[in-house]
Amino acid sequence: MISSQKQDVQHWLDSMRGADDPDAAGRGGNPRWLPRNRAGASIAVVALAVMAGFWIWAFSPLAPSGHPDTLYNVVFTHNAEDVCFATVAAVNRLPGAAEATGPEDRASQIRTSTLMFEDMVTELRAEADDVVGSDADLLDAWLADWDTYLGDRRAYAGVLAGGSDPPFTVSSRDGEPITGYIDIFAEVNAMPSCATPGDV
């Protein structure tokens, strides 16, 4: 009987996708793809319900967004954006590169702003203390990338303080600049102010 039910379901599926069946009519003139008994009909109804349920879920807010860096803890993302926005606004009020009198002066500017971003990351870590599960793992990796980036800023300030003025470069991870990972994470989690700053 199980084999017969499977055959009924297969005929039904074939008919749904338009497959030709040379033996379409069975006894009594009924198409063979129609379930011949109550069990077969039940299987067909369940299959339809499962497919309908999947597509309803897929287009609902409950479905994952698809990006592996997406956080579920929106409380953190909202608070983080506020923290980062305030820091970026404060840094933007500082003298910029155009106002520096030379590499040494520029080094002092970068050191000052870097300290402010270090305080920002410290505050973000405090916010992240309440985050658990996979979100916590994602945040640990993101904040570690921020640590690396801040180290690059400190190293660059040291070079400038010595009188040289080379372009600013950042560390790489998996062959990609560390800033790319920071910025993508900030973007997908609606934290635009938490992307890497453009002051260097």
Number of C-alpha atoms within 10 A of each C-alpha: 7 9 7 13 19 14 16 23 20 15 20 21 16 14 17 10 8 9 11 10 13 6 9 14 13 12 7 6 8 12 17 19 21 19 23 15 11 10 14 20 17 12 16 20 11 12 14 12 11 12 10 12 11 13 10 12 12 13 10 10 8 9 11 13 13 7 10 10 19 18 21 15 15 12 12 20 20 13 15 25 20 14 20 21 17 13 18 21 11 12 20 13 8 14 14 14 16 8 11 14 9 15 20 18 16 22 25 16 21 24 18 13 21 21 13 16 22 15 14 20 21 13 14 21 16 11 16 20 11 11 18 11 8 12 16 16 11 16 20 14 13 19 17 14 20 22 15 17 22 20 16 16 21 17 17 22 25 18 17 21 17 11 13 14 16 10 7 13 13 17 14 15 12 6 7 11 14 19 20 15 20 20 18 15 23 22 16 15 20 17 22 17 20 27 20 20 13 7 15 18
